[in-house]
Amino acid sequence: MKPKQSRDSKSVAWKAAEKEGYDMSLVEGNLRKTPYERIHAHSRALATAMMLRRAMEKRHAGS
Amino acid sequence: MPDLESLLERLVRNRVAFVVVGGFAAVAHGVSLLTEDVDVCCRFTPANLLKLQAAVGNLHPVHRMTPARLPLALTPQSCARLKNLYLDTDYGQLDCLGEVKGIGGYNEVAQSSVLVDLPFGPCRVLGIDALICSKAAMNRPRDRAAIVQLRALKERSRLG
């Protein structure tokens, strides 16, 4: 069994990140993935974000 | 359309000596922040840079920091003068660094890296401690954001 100090300190940086407003459930989800799955998911997310950005730029150009 | 995964695959398949650093390394460790480029620390020898050029050769690579966006056209002679390469390609931005602030040159960076198995081959990624050091040395708002998550990830891996 781990000492109480270790159990308490486990959440320090995690809680600090949450306190700063980061959605750490996303990071938790990433931890369930392999490094390759993280890279793949990121690549897809970026492609989608760029597609949306271009669509928005096109919309602004047309208005 | 950006495809940073395929960009990485090309470097691995062409046996370029490199280590993934920066925001993309943070992604590999589990950080949830989106990054728009791949930063790699490369061995800046002519042979390695020519391999890199071959890897991205048909992706219309250009020097993104030059006003005229000159096409990438390395020669053994021109390689000798380079310290960094900031490229734009059909698959996205690729920044190739000769050294990483807070860590050092390619050899130091490689020593501070971990080997990750990807479907297209093994790939070196800067380890979490060195990544935190490098991001602390850069200290831009986006670096500070990544450090917050990297520290949480480091803590999680340390304590299980």
Backbone of each chain as ProteinMPNN parsed JSONL, in Angstrom:
{"seq_chain_A": "MKPKQSRDSKSVAWKAAEKEGYDMSLVEGNLRKTPYERIHAHSRALATAMMLRRAMEKRHAGS", "coords_chain_A": {"N_chain_A": [[0.841, -1.191, 0.0], [0.539, 2.227, -0.817], [2.123, 5.025, 0.77], [0.268, 7.586, 2.534], [1.051, 10.157, 1.858], [2.006, 9.911, -0.776], [-0.331, 9.25, -2.168], [-1.777, 11.583, -1.81], [-0.12, 13.456, -3.045], [-0.293, 12.665, -5.638], [-2.386, 13.902, -6.982], [-1.746, 16.559, -7.192], [-0.46, 18.093, -9.366], [-2.259, 17.429, -11.321], [-4.684, 18.419, -10.339], [-3.963, 21.091, -10.296], [-3.795, 21.63, -12.998], [-6.457, 21.272, -13.736], [-7.572, 23.316, -12.252], [-6.588, 25.473, -13.599], [-8.193, 25.471, -15.735], [-8.074, 23.529, -17.702], [-9.442, 20.856, -19.513], [-9.14, 18.016, -18.159], [-10.144, 15.56, -18.584], [-9.865, 15.021, -21.217], [-7.139, 14.6, -21.42], [-6.963, 12.419, -19.78], [-8.367, 10.622, -21.36], [-6.568, 10.492, -23.477], [-4.5, 9.128, -22.273], [-5.384, 6.576, -22.302], [-4.882, 5.783, -24.793], [-2.523, 4.596, -27.278], [0.762, 5.995, -28.067], [0.791, 6.243, -30.879], [-1.947, 6.213, -31.504], [-2.699, 8.584, -30.311], [-1.309, 10.457, -31.868], [-2.499, 9.977, -34.329], [-5.194, 10.65, -33.804], [-4.869, 13.332, -33.207], [-3.937, 14.29, -35.646], [-6.154, 13.943, -37.281], [-7.954, 15.628, -35.954], [-6.722, 18.1, -36.324], [-6.832, 18.322, -39.102], [-9.58, 18.513, -39.45], [-10.106, 20.874, -38.031], [-8.709, 22.713, -39.602], [-10.115, 22.505, -41.963], [-12.555, 23.576, -41.191], [-11.689, 26.153, -40.568], [-10.909, 27.072, -43.083], [-13.35, 27.016, -44.404], [-14.685, 28.946, -42.974], [-13.153, 31.189, -43.577], [-13.69, 31.368, -46.267], [-16.356, 31.909, -46.197], [-16.326, 34.426, -44.963], [-14.97, 35.83, -46.908], [-16.811, 35.865, -48.894], [-18.836, 37.437, -47.928]], "CA_chain_A": [[0.0, 0.0, 0.0], [1.354, 3.422, -0.9], [1.892, 5.924, 1.901], [-0.769, 8.59, 2.291], [1.665, 11.318, 1.209], [2.047, 9.657, -2.214], [-1.69, 9.309, -2.691], [-2.181, 12.986, -1.837], [0.667, 14.219, -4.006], [-0.662, 12.224, -6.977], [-3.354, 14.767, -7.644], [-1.351, 17.97, -7.1], [-0.303, 18.716, -10.692], [-3.505, 17.179, -12.052], [-5.652, 19.406, -9.831], [-3.496, 22.422, -10.725], [-4.196, 21.771, -14.406], [-7.922, 21.464, -13.754], [-7.84, 24.64, -11.693], [-6.276, 26.452, -14.651], [-9.257, 25.418, -16.726], [-7.896, 22.482, -18.712], [-10.33, 19.699, -19.407], [-8.197, 16.913, -18.001], [-10.75, 14.3, -19.045], [-9.274, 14.787, -22.542], [-5.819, 14.024, -21.169], [-7.258, 11.077, -19.255], [-8.701, 9.821, -22.544], [-5.324, 10.273, -24.231], [-3.69, 8.118, -21.566], [-5.886, 5.239, -22.658], [-4.458, 5.521, -26.175], [-1.083, 4.437, -27.513], [1.279, 7.22, -28.691], [0.353, 6.338, -32.279], [-3.372, 6.592, -31.531], [-2.765, 10.029, -29.979], [-0.845, 11.19, -33.055], [-3.53, 9.802, -35.363], [-6.374, 11.443, -33.414], [-4.494, 14.738, -33.339], [-3.846, 14.593, -37.075], [-7.538, 14.066, -37.77], [-8.548, 16.825, -35.341], [-6.142, 19.271, -36.978], [-7.386, 18.391, -40.462], [-10.965, 18.993, -39.32], [-10.046, 22.282, -37.621], [-8.268, 23.506, -40.751], [-11.23, 22.508, -42.916], [-13.516, 24.556, -40.672], [-11.099, 27.483, -40.705], [-10.981, 27.469, -44.51], [-14.768, 27.261, -44.716], [-15.021, 30.235, -42.353], [-12.477, 32.227, -44.372], [-14.425, 31.45, -47.538], [-17.635, 32.57, -45.869], [-16.034, 35.856, -44.746], [-14.579, 36.42, -48.2], [-18.024, 35.982, -49.713], [-19.84, 38.353, -47.339]], "C_chain_A": [[0.882, 1.249, 0.0], [1.094, 4.315, 0.311], [0.911, 7.031, 1.527], [-0.218, 9.803, 1.532], [1.682, 11.14, -0.314], [0.663, 9.797, -2.841], [-2.133, 10.773, -2.818], [-1.439, 13.739, -2.943], [0.313, 13.837, -5.446], [-1.528, 13.253, -7.703], [-2.921, 16.231, -7.702], [-1.284, 18.638, -8.48], [-1.585, 18.564, -11.511], [-4.557, 18.22, -11.652], [-5.264, 20.815, -10.267], [-3.915, 22.679, -12.171], [-5.7, 22.011, -14.519], [-8.286, 22.869, -13.28], [-7.56, 25.73, -12.725], [-7.262, 26.385, -15.806], [-9.092, 24.365, -17.804], [-8.859, 21.342, -18.454], [-9.449, 18.456, -19.36], [-8.828, 15.56, -18.34], [-10.227, 13.971, -20.45], [-7.901, 14.129, -22.4], [-5.97, 12.591, -20.649], [-7.58, 10.126, -20.418], [-7.462, 9.506, -23.368], [-4.462, 9.196, -23.589], [-4.152, 6.694, -21.87], [-5.475, 4.847, -24.082], [-2.96, 5.236, -26.211], [-0.563, 5.762, -28.099], [0.822, 7.366, -30.149], [-1.113, 6.775, -32.371], [-3.553, 8.072, -31.193], [-2.372, 10.872, -31.194], [-1.917, 11.144, -34.149], [-4.752, 10.672, -35.058], [-6.077, 12.931, -33.575], [-4.488, 15.16, -34.801], [-5.24, 14.801, -37.674], [-8.199, 15.34, -37.231], [-8.03, 18.087, -36.025], [-6.711, 19.433, -38.383], [-8.813, 18.945, -40.423], [-10.978, 20.479, -38.965], [-9.658, 23.173, -38.796], [-9.365, 23.591, -41.807], [-12.273, 23.55, -42.491], [-12.989, 25.981, -40.837], [-11.206, 27.978, -42.149], [-12.408, 27.791, -44.911], [-15.19, 28.625, -44.168], [-14.402, 31.386, -43.141], [-13.221, 32.456, -45.69], [-15.731, 32.199, -47.333], [-17.422, 34.065, -45.699], [-15.68, 36.559, -46.037], [-15.806, 36.689, -49.064], [-19.006, 37.008, -49.189], [-19.435, 39.815, -47.483]], "O_chain_A": [[1.864, 1.316, 0.739], [-0.026, 4.361, 0.821], [0.749, 7.366, 0.354], [-0.897, 10.395, 0.693], [1.412, 12.084, -1.057], [0.509, 10.388, -3.91], [-2.776, 11.155, -3.796], [-2.021, 14.54, -3.674], [0.588, 14.599, -6.372], [-1.398, 13.438, -8.913], [-3.666, 17.066, -8.215], [-1.97, 19.629, -8.729], [-1.952, 19.447, -12.287], [-5.222, 18.815, -12.499], [-6.129, 21.636, -10.572], [-4.332, 23.781, -12.529], [-6.151, 22.849, -15.3], [-9.178, 23.519, -13.825], [-8.209, 26.776, -12.728], [-7.167, 27.166, -16.752], [-9.896, 24.31, -18.735], [-9.06, 20.921, -17.314], [-9.063, 17.915, -20.396], [-8.14, 14.54, -18.381], [-10.15, 12.804, -20.834], [-7.549, 13.223, -23.156], [-5.22, 11.689, -21.021], [-7.125, 8.983, -20.449], [-7.315, 8.401, -23.892], [-3.775, 8.444, -24.281], [-3.397, 5.735, -21.71], [-5.698, 3.715, -24.512], [-2.226, 5.593, -25.289], [-1.358, 6.57, -28.579], [0.507, 8.467, -30.6], [-1.473, 7.601, -33.21], [-4.447, 8.732, -31.722], [-3.02, 11.87, -31.507], [-2.198, 12.148, -34.804], [-5.279, 11.347, -35.943], [-6.931, 13.697, -34.023], [-4.965, 16.239, -35.154], [-5.464, 15.715, -38.467], [-8.91, 16.037, -37.955], [-8.787, 19.024, -36.276], [-7.033, 20.544, -38.806], [-9.197, 19.751, -41.27], [-11.758, 21.251, -39.522], [-10.211, 24.259, -38.967], [-9.526, 24.619, -42.465], [-12.799, 24.298, -43.315], [-13.732, 26.895, -41.196], [-11.545, 29.133, -42.405], [-12.65, 28.73, -45.67], [-15.945, 29.36, -44.804], [-15.034, 32.422, -43.348], [-13.359, 33.587, -46.156], [-16.154, 33.002, -48.165], [-18.198, 34.879, -46.201], [-16.032, 37.719, -46.249], [-15.826, 37.625, -49.862], [-19.916, 37.417, -49.91], [-20.164, 40.704, -47.044]]}, "seq_chain_B": "MPDLESLLERLVRNRVAFVVVGGFAAVAHGVSLLTEDVDVCCRFTPANLLKLQAAVGNLHPVHRMTPARLPLALTPQSCARLKNLYLDTDYGQLDCLGEVKGIGGYNEVAQSSVLVDLPFGPCRVLGIDALICSKAAMNRPRDRAAIVQLRALKERSRLG", "coords_chain_B": {"N_chain_B": [[-4.616, 20.051, -47.375], [-3.788, 19.522, -43.992], [-1.686, 16.888, -42.886], [-0.227, 15.656, -40.596], [0.565, 13.278, -39.52], [1.192, 11.669, -41.731], [3.312, 13.113, -42.685], [5.189, 12.701, -40.698], [5.44, 9.948, -41.011], [6.729, 9.79, -43.479], [9.278, 10.782, -42.842], [10.172, 8.827, -41.089], [10.086, 6.487, -42.686], [11.974, 7.134, -44.581], [14.239, 6.998, -43.176], [15.357, 9.209, -41.83], [17.486, 10.855, -39.538], [16.149, 11.852, -36.684], [14.406, 13.552, -33.999], [11.257, 13.814, -32.561], [10.058, 16.82, -31.341], [8.81, 19.592, -29.322], [5.399, 20.774, -29.677], [4.166, 18.6, -30.935], [5.464, 16.423, -29.894], [4.555, 16.689, -27.33], [1.878, 16.065, -27.744], [2.144, 13.341, -28.375], [2.822, 12.417, -25.891], [0.473, 12.751, -24.558], [-0.754, 15.202, -24.142], [-3.456, 17.494, -24.557], [-3.563, 19.615, -26.292], [-3.849, 21.318, -29.421], [-1.625, 21.298, -32.156], [-0.106, 22.968, -34.922], [2.001, 22.247, -36.45], [4.858, 20.131, -37.198], [7.561, 19.721, -35.184], [10.89, 18.924, -35.391], [14.013, 17.732, -34.183], [16.947, 17.537, -35.889], [19.709, 15.631, -37.163], [22.106, 17.649, -38.405], [23.601, 17.013, -40.807], [24.928, 16.916, -44.151], [24.201, 14.488, -45.449], [22.02, 13.544, -43.957], [20.211, 15.66, -44.15], [19.722, 15.665, -46.856], [18.405, 13.27, -47.089], [16.128, 13.942, -45.728], [15.125, 15.88, -47.438], [14.553, 14.268, -49.621], [12.528, 12.788, -48.503], [10.364, 14.535, -48.306], [10.175, 15.507, -50.767], [8.263, 15.382, -52.95], [6.193, 16.829, -51.963], [5.989, 19.475, -52.444], [7.827, 21.221, -50.962], [8.614, 24.287, -49.334], [10.653, 27.069, -48.269], [9.405, 28.434, -45.548], [9.854, 30.771, -44.111], [11.073, 32.564, -45.77], [10.547, 35.467, -47.718], [9.834, 35.07, -50.42], [9.088, 32.479, -50.384], [10.804, 30.293, -51.139], [11.481, 27.345, -53.057], [12.439, 24.19, -51.599], [15.653, 23.269, -52.109], [18.099, 21.659, -51.601], [21.632, 21.276, -51.518], [24.682, 19.396, -51.107], [26.553, 21.331, -50.46], [25.051, 23.617, -49.715], [23.758, 22.614, -47.496], [25.656, 22.59, -45.512], [25.669, 25.109, -44.464], [23.411, 25.444, -43.007], [21.332, 25.852, -40.104], [18.812, 25.622, -39.104], [15.649, 24.579, -40.47], [12.753, 25.8, -41.833], [9.929, 24.671, -42.957], [7.218, 24.575, -45.332], [4.822, 22.332, -46.411], [2.838, 20.219, -48.609], [1.532, 18.635, -46.817], [1.599, 20.006, -44.461], [3.225, 22.104, -41.944], [6.686, 21.81, -41.329], [9.149, 21.944, -39.07], [12.551, 21.936, -38.785], [15.043, 21.527, -36.573], [18.323, 22.367, -35.54], [19.179, 22.434, -32.996], [17.795, 22.276, -29.662], [16.371, 24.563, -27.559], [17.367, 24.793, -24.215], [17.997, 22.138, -24.057], [19.949, 21.17, -26.006], [22.099, 20.145, -28.735], [21.554, 17.806, -31.51], [22.586, 15.305, -30.569], [22.379, 15.462, -27.737], [19.662, 15.828, -27.534], [18.712, 13.453, -28.662], [19.65, 11.661, -26.767], [17.987, 12.301, -24.694], [15.605, 11.289, -25.424], [12.755, 9.113, -26.086], [12.017, 5.893, -27.435], [9.478, 5.225, -29.667], [7.073, 2.974, -30.82], [5.698, 3.01, -33.948], [3.166, 2.362, -36.444], [4.448, 2.502, -38.883], [7.092, 2.302, -38.299], [9.881, 2.576, -35.914], [10.184, 5.483, -33.833], [11.792, 8.341, -32.578], [10.991, 10.272, -29.741], [11.029, 13.235, -27.885], [11.739, 12.912, -24.45], [9.625, 13.183, -21.516], [10.606, 14.734, -19.35], [12.701, 16.237, -20.494], [11.234, 17.53, -22.403], [9.609, 19.183, -20.872], [11.626, 20.824, -19.817], [12.556, 22.045, -22.196], [10.298, 23.405, -23.004], [9.974, 25.119, -20.866], [12.217, 26.672, -21.223], [11.592, 27.989, -23.58], [9.173, 29.292, -22.966], [6.797, 30.569, -23.943], [3.324, 31.609, -24.105], [1.891, 29.315, -25.079], [3.704, 27.32, -24.53], [3.781, 27.345, -21.772], [1.218, 26.513, -21.27], [1.325, 23.888, -22.203], [3.188, 22.827, -20.43], [1.811, 22.715, -18.005], [0.031, 20.58, -18.41], [1.862, 18.577, -19.064], [3.272, 18.275, -16.698], [1.297, 17.208, -15.081], [0.902, 14.794, -16.409], [3.404, 13.636, -16.075], [3.495, 13.33, -13.35], [1.417, 11.525, -13.058], [2.467, 9.281, -14.383], [4.623, 8.747, -12.775], [3.567, 8.134, -10.309], [1.744, 6.239, -10.867]], "CA_chain_B": [[-5.11, 19.589, -46.061], [-2.656, 19.034, -43.195], [-1.643, 15.472, -42.526], [1.056, 15.614, -39.882], [0.931, 11.868, -39.326], [1.862, 11.21, -42.959], [4.598, 13.82, -42.739], [6.046, 11.93, -39.789], [5.665, 8.638, -41.638], [7.748, 9.944, -44.531], [10.601, 10.919, -42.218], [10.542, 7.514, -40.536], [10.329, 5.537, -43.785], [13.203, 7.52, -45.298], [15.355, 6.832, -42.223], [15.967, 10.475, -41.419], [17.843, 10.856, -38.106], [15.415, 12.977, -36.088], [13.633, 13.345, -32.767], [10.091, 14.695, -32.499], [10.122, 17.722, -30.184], [7.764, 20.603, -29.387], [3.999, 20.464, -29.404], [3.79, 17.277, -31.443], [5.966, 15.479, -28.878], [3.614, 16.799, -26.207], [0.7, 15.286, -28.154], [2.483, 11.92, -28.244], [2.82, 12.084, -24.456], [-0.903, 12.768, -24.052], [-1.28, 16.569, -23.999], [-4.66, 17.614, -25.396], [-3.525, 20.85, -27.086], [-3.659, 21.116, -30.857], [-0.476, 22.01, -32.728], [-0.296, 23.026, -36.372], [3.208, 21.857, -37.19], [5.714, 19.104, -36.601], [8.921, 20.189, -34.896], [11.835, 17.819, -35.182], [15.43, 18.062, -34.087], [17.605, 16.654, -36.866], [21.163, 15.674, -37.331], [22.279, 18.574, -39.527], [24.673, 16.642, -41.736], [24.399, 16.914, -45.522], [23.559, 13.208, -45.8], [20.715, 13.452, -43.302], [19.31, 16.682, -44.7], [19.334, 15.233, -48.208], [17.373, 12.245, -46.876], [14.913, 14.684, -45.357], [14.619, 16.492, -48.668], [13.95, 13.195, -50.428], [11.305, 12.346, -47.827], [9.247, 15.472, -48.535], [10.436, 16.079, -52.09], [7.102, 15.575, -53.839], [5.134, 17.554, -51.229], [6.206, 20.895, -52.756], [8.353, 21.931, -49.789], [9.175, 25.632, -49.528], [11.157, 27.725, -47.057], [8.245, 29.267, -45.213], [10.264, 32.05, -43.512], [11.598, 33.482, -46.781], [9.409, 36.198, -48.302], [9.43, 34.503, -51.718], [8.763, 31.064, -50.174], [11.65, 29.589, -52.108], [11.406, 25.881, -52.975], [13.553, 23.498, -50.956], [16.563, 22.716, -53.125], [19.357, 21.518, -50.88], [22.8, 20.605, -52.097], [25.624, 19.141, -50.004], [27.223, 22.581, -50.098], [24.135, 24.514, -48.991], [23.433, 21.975, -46.204], [26.695, 22.901, -44.524], [25.442, 26.443, -43.884], [22.107, 25.497, -42.345], [21.188, 25.534, -38.67], [17.407, 25.249, -38.964], [14.857, 24.612, -41.711], [11.333, 26.023, -41.545], [9.316, 24.298, -44.231], [5.789, 24.358, -45.521], [4.649, 21.269, -47.408], [1.429, 19.911, -48.877], [0.987, 17.96, -45.632], [1.682, 20.872, -43.291], [4.503, 22.735, -41.629], [7.712, 20.962, -40.738], [10.288, 22.73, -38.601], [13.692, 21.066, -38.492], [15.925, 22.322, -35.73], [19.639, 21.793, -35.266], [19.268, 22.28, -31.542], [16.575, 22.606, -28.919], [16.676, 25.445, -26.427], [17.209, 24.143, -22.908], [18.474, 20.749, -24.117], [21.218, 21.125, -26.732], [22.076, 19.712, -30.135], [20.888, 16.525, -31.825], [23.041, 14.193, -29.709], [21.774, 15.625, -26.41], [18.213, 15.62, -27.687], [18.493, 12.012, -28.87], [19.874, 10.998, -25.465], [16.859, 12.613, -23.809], [14.374, 10.869, -26.102], [12.265, 7.739, -25.905], [11.686, 5.271, -28.718], [8.05, 4.895, -29.719], [6.765, 2.132, -31.982], [4.569, 3.463, -34.76], [2.893, 1.32, -37.444], [5.372, 2.596, -40.022], [8.477, 2.164, -37.838], [10.194, 3.219, -34.634], [10.368, 6.931, -33.943], [12.25, 8.944, -31.319], [10.21, 11.417, -29.255], [11.688, 13.819, -26.715], [11.162, 12.433, -23.192], [8.756, 14.176, -20.865], [11.398, 15.673, -18.537], [13.401, 17.147, -21.409], [10.209, 18.35, -23.071], [9.253, 20.235, -19.902], [12.78, 21.756, -19.805], [12.602, 22.832, -23.432], [9.136, 24.317, -23.022], [10.257, 26.149, -19.865], [13.217, 27.562, -21.816], [10.891, 28.814, -24.586], [8.317, 30.104, -22.085], [5.712, 31.307, -24.579], [2.054, 31.175, -23.486], [1.524, 27.946, -25.451], [4.619, 26.413, -23.834], [3.35, 27.27, -20.375], [0.001, 25.683, -21.273], [1.727, 22.476, -22.351], [3.889, 22.415, -19.202], [0.802, 22.38, -16.982], [-0.462, 19.215, -18.681], [2.998, 17.629, -19.014], [3.571, 17.999, -15.282], [0.251, 16.292, -14.607], [1.185, 13.482, -17.014], [4.614, 13.112, -15.442], [3.076, 12.918, -12.008], [0.604, 10.314, -13.207], [3.314, 8.13, -14.73], [5.518, 8.48, -11.645], [2.845, 7.556, -9.173], [0.879, 5.161, -11.323]], "C_chain_B": [[-3.937, 19.062, -45.226], [-2.782, 17.551, -42.872], [-0.284, 15.228, -41.845], [1.515, 14.183, -39.644], [1.693, 11.345, -40.556], [3.222, 11.874, -43.134], [5.618, 13.067, -41.881], [6.413, 10.581, -40.408], [6.76, 8.725, -42.695], [9.155, 10.055, -43.948], [11.088, 9.57, -41.695], [10.924, 6.567, -41.664], [11.61, 5.849, -44.555], [14.425, 7.519, -44.39], [16.115, 8.124, -41.965], [16.298, 10.36, -39.935], [17.19, 12.081, -37.47], [14.75, 12.541, -34.786], [12.455, 14.311, -32.819], [10.184, 15.514, -31.217], [8.897, 18.644, -30.236], [6.364, 20.059, -29.123], [3.576, 19.078, -29.859], [4.294, 16.182, -30.5], [5.019, 15.493, -27.679], [2.337, 15.996, -26.502], [0.963, 13.789, -27.96], [2.486, 11.481, -26.785], [1.416, 12.121, -23.85], [-1.504, 14.142, -23.855], [-2.431, 16.775, -24.982], [-4.64, 18.839, -26.3], [-3.202, 20.552, -28.545], [-2.437, 21.908, -31.334], [-0.552, 21.915, -34.246], [0.944, 22.634, -37.153], [3.903, 20.689, -36.492], [7.095, 19.732, -36.422], [9.789, 18.965, -34.683], [13.233, 18.4, -35.014], [16.162, 17.037, -34.947], [19.105, 16.7, -36.704], [21.42, 16.519, -38.59], [23.526, 18.252, -40.352], [24.092, 16.691, -43.144], [23.653, 15.623, -45.853], [22.156, 13.124, -45.2], [19.726, 14.46, -43.878], [18.868, 16.312, -46.122], [18.297, 14.098, -48.124], [16.037, 12.912, -46.551], [14.277, 15.317, -46.603], [13.94, 15.443, -49.562], [12.605, 12.759, -49.836], [10.11, 13.235, -48.161], [9.277, 16.046, -49.954], [9.226, 16.315, -52.97], [5.917, 16.227, -53.116], [5.28, 19.072, -51.399], [6.733, 21.684, -51.553], [8.937, 23.294, -50.16], [9.695, 26.143, -48.189], [10.104, 28.749, -46.635], [8.639, 30.627, -44.653], [10.856, 33.018, -44.539], [10.423, 34.159, -47.469], [8.909, 35.568, -49.606], [9.025, 33.032, -51.604], [9.509, 30.199, -51.211], [11.512, 28.078, -51.954], [12.639, 25.308, -52.289], [14.406, 22.86, -52.049], [17.948, 22.61, -52.509], [20.421, 20.851, -51.742], [23.731, 20.291, -50.927], [26.3, 20.42, -49.533], [26.3, 23.487, -49.269], [23.766, 23.939, -47.617], [24.4, 22.409, -45.12], [26.45, 24.232, -43.823], [24.196, 26.492, -43.008], [22.159, 25.169, -40.864], [19.769, 25.095, -38.369], [16.765, 25.275, -40.34], [13.394, 24.777, -41.314], [10.572, 25.815, -42.854], [7.8, 24.309, -44.174], [5.675, 23.313, -46.623], [3.152, 21.059, -47.64], [0.759, 19.257, -47.663], [1.063, 18.801, -44.363], [3.093, 21.363, -43.041], [5.431, 21.761, -40.918], [8.895, 21.844, -40.365], [11.395, 21.78, -38.175], [14.738, 21.909, -37.779], [17.251, 21.597, -35.523], [19.873, 21.616, -33.785], [17.971, 22.73, -30.892], [16.973, 23.405, -27.689], [16.422, 24.7, -25.108], [17.727, 22.719, -22.874], [19.843, 20.668, -24.798], [21.034, 20.679, -28.167], [21.46, 18.328, -30.29], [21.297, 15.408, -30.868], [22.413, 14.264, -28.324], [20.273, 15.344, -26.472], [17.902, 14.127, -27.847], [18.67, 11.246, -27.559], [18.708, 11.21, -24.512], [15.532, 12.134, -24.398], [13.97, 9.448, -25.719], [11.884, 7.2, -27.287], [10.233, 4.802, -28.679], [7.815, 4.062, -30.98], [5.528, 2.657, -32.692], [4.341, 2.411, -35.847], [3.863, 1.329, -38.614], [6.833, 2.555, -39.59], [8.725, 2.856, -36.519], [10.548, 4.693, -34.818], [10.804, 7.474, -32.585], [11.424, 10.193, -31.003], [10.905, 11.938, -28.002], [10.969, 13.358, -25.437], [10.472, 13.561, -22.441], [9.556, 15.187, -20.03], [12.093, 16.712, -19.424], [12.406, 18.065, -22.111], [9.772, 19.495, -22.149], [10.38, 21.28, -19.843], [12.777, 22.659, -21.032], [11.456, 23.835, -23.48], [9.341, 25.434, -22.0], [11.255, 27.159, -20.43], [12.576, 28.488, -22.857], [9.94, 29.802, -23.907], [7.308, 31.007, -22.798], [4.398, 30.866, -23.936], [1.692, 29.733, -23.823], [2.452, 26.908, -24.797], [4.179, 26.23, -22.392], [2.094, 26.411, -20.261], [0.357, 24.202, -21.354], [2.396, 21.971, -21.076], [2.897, 21.99, -18.128], [0.331, 20.94, -17.175], [0.672, 18.185, -18.592], [3.356, 17.277, -17.571], [2.547, 17.026, -14.703], [0.506, 14.882, -15.146], [2.401, 12.826, -16.368], [4.278, 12.573, -14.056], [2.292, 11.611, -12.071], [1.487, 9.101, -13.501], [4.229, 7.752, -13.564], [4.79, 7.731, -10.532], [1.886, 6.441, -9.574], [-0.538, 5.531, -11.19]], "O_chain_B": [[-3.168, 18.232, -45.711], [-3.875, 17.046, -42.618], [0.65, 14.681, -42.432], [2.713, 13.911, -39.575], [2.71, 10.664, -40.424], [4.159, 11.274, -43.662], [6.754, 12.834, -42.294], [7.56, 10.139, -40.331], [7.612, 7.842, -42.793], [10.106, 9.494, -44.491], [12.259, 9.219, -41.838], [11.968, 5.916, -41.605], [12.251, 4.954, -45.107], [15.502, 7.974, -44.774], [17.343, 8.139, -41.89], [15.502, 9.836, -39.157], [17.627, 13.211, -37.691], [14.562, 11.355, -34.514], [12.636, 15.497, -33.091], [10.367, 14.96, -30.134], [8.042, 18.486, -31.108], [6.174, 19.045, -28.451], [2.721, 18.451, -29.235], [3.645, 15.151, -30.325], [4.72, 14.453, -27.092], [1.791, 15.335, -25.619], [0.112, 13.063, -27.445], [2.194, 10.326, -26.474], [1.191, 11.589, -22.762], [-2.658, 14.249, -23.439], [-2.383, 16.284, -26.11], [-5.613, 19.082, -27.014], [-2.403, 19.67, -28.863], [-2.252, 23.061, -30.947], [-1.005, 20.909, -34.792], [0.945, 22.683, -38.383], [3.577, 20.322, -35.363], [7.71, 20.207, -37.376], [9.46, 18.082, -33.89], [13.585, 19.415, -35.615], [16.016, 15.829, -34.758], [19.681, 17.658, -36.188], [21.008, 16.153, -39.691], [24.387, 19.106, -40.563], [22.884, 16.523, -43.316], [22.588, 15.662, -46.47], [21.217, 12.683, -45.863], [18.55, 14.15, -44.069], [17.748, 16.626, -46.526], [17.423, 13.985, -48.983], [14.978, 12.505, -47.029], [13.06, 15.287, -46.785], [12.902, 15.7, -50.171], [11.674, 12.409, -50.562], [8.983, 12.754, -48.285], [8.509, 16.947, -50.292], [9.153, 17.329, -53.664], [4.784, 16.183, -53.597], [4.759, 19.849, -50.598], [6.15, 22.699, -51.171], [9.65, 23.437, -51.153], [9.248, 25.717, -47.124], [9.932, 29.787, -47.274], [7.838, 31.56, -44.711], [11.114, 34.176, -44.211], [9.419, 33.513, -47.772], [7.706, 35.536, -49.864], [8.663, 32.407, -52.601], [8.911, 29.494, -52.023], [11.435, 27.58, -50.831], [13.735, 25.86, -52.382], [13.933, 22.018, -52.812], [18.854, 23.371, -52.849], [20.136, 19.987, -52.571], [23.576, 20.873, -49.854], [26.587, 20.575, -48.346], [26.715, 24.05, -48.256], [23.494, 24.692, -46.683], [24.021, 22.576, -43.961], [26.956, 24.464, -42.725], [23.958, 27.494, -42.334], [22.932, 24.316, -40.428], [19.547, 24.281, -37.473], [17.273, 25.913, -41.262], [12.862, 23.978, -40.543], [10.575, 26.674, -43.736], [7.188, 24.087, -43.129], [6.353, 23.403, -47.647], [2.315, 21.646, -46.955], [-0.461, 19.331, -47.516], [0.634, 18.354, -43.299], [4.021, 21.087, -43.802], [5.024, 21.002, -40.038], [9.556, 22.418, -41.23], [11.198, 20.927, -37.309], [15.249, 22.885, -38.329], [17.292, 20.378, -35.353], [20.658, 20.768, -33.361], [17.169, 23.455, -31.481], [17.804, 22.975, -26.888], [15.385, 24.062, -24.929], [17.886, 22.142, -21.798], [20.792, 20.148, -24.213], [19.955, 20.817, -28.743], [20.921, 17.755, -29.342], [20.447, 14.647, -30.406], [21.963, 13.249, -27.792], [19.702, 14.712, -25.584], [16.96, 13.608, -27.249], [17.933, 10.301, -27.278], [18.469, 10.392, -23.624], [14.463, 12.524, -23.929], [14.738, 8.697, -25.117], [11.485, 7.949, -28.178], [9.821, 4.077, -27.773], [8.295, 4.4, -32.062], [4.448, 2.738, -32.107], [5.252, 1.637, -36.141], [4.082, 0.304, -39.26], [7.725, 2.75, -40.416], [7.891, 3.629, -36.048], [11.132, 5.089, -35.827], [10.239, 7.102, -31.556], [11.191, 11.044, -31.86], [11.323, 11.152, -27.151], [9.742, 13.41, -25.357], [10.71, 14.741, -22.702], [9.217, 16.37, -20.007], [12.072, 17.908, -19.134], [12.7, 19.231, -22.378], [9.59, 20.628, -22.594], [10.112, 22.481, -19.822], [12.967, 23.871, -20.931], [11.622, 24.966, -23.937], [8.929, 26.57, -22.235], [11.157, 28.355, -20.155], [12.98, 29.643, -22.993], [9.913, 30.988, -24.235], [6.998, 32.093, -22.309], [4.369, 29.829, -23.274], [1.232, 28.996, -22.95], [2.048, 25.774, -24.543], [4.197, 25.123, -21.854], [1.919, 25.675, -19.29], [-0.232, 23.37, -20.663], [2.197, 20.821, -20.683], [3.126, 21.009, -17.421], [0.244, 20.174, -16.214], [0.473, 17.07, -18.111], [3.696, 16.135, -17.262], [2.894, 16.132, -13.931], [0.347, 13.897, -14.425], [2.423, 11.616, -16.144], [4.729, 11.498, -13.658], [2.48, 10.713, -11.249], [1.283, 8.026, -12.938], [4.568, 6.582, -13.387], [5.335, 6.821, -9.906], [1.292, 5.783, -8.72], [-1.418, 4.738, -11.528]]}, "name": "protein", "num_of_chains": 2, "seq": "MKPKQSRDSKSVAWKAAEKEGYDMSLVEGNLRKTPYERIHAHSRALATAMMLRRAMEKRHAGSMPDLESLLERLVRNRVAFVVVGGFAAVAHGVSLLTEDVDVCCRFTPANLLKLQAAVGNLHPVHRMTPARLPLALTPQSCARLKNLYLDTDYGQLDCLGEVKGIGGYNEVAQSSVLVDLPFGPCRVLGIDALICSKAAMNRPRDRAAIVQLRALKERSRLG"}
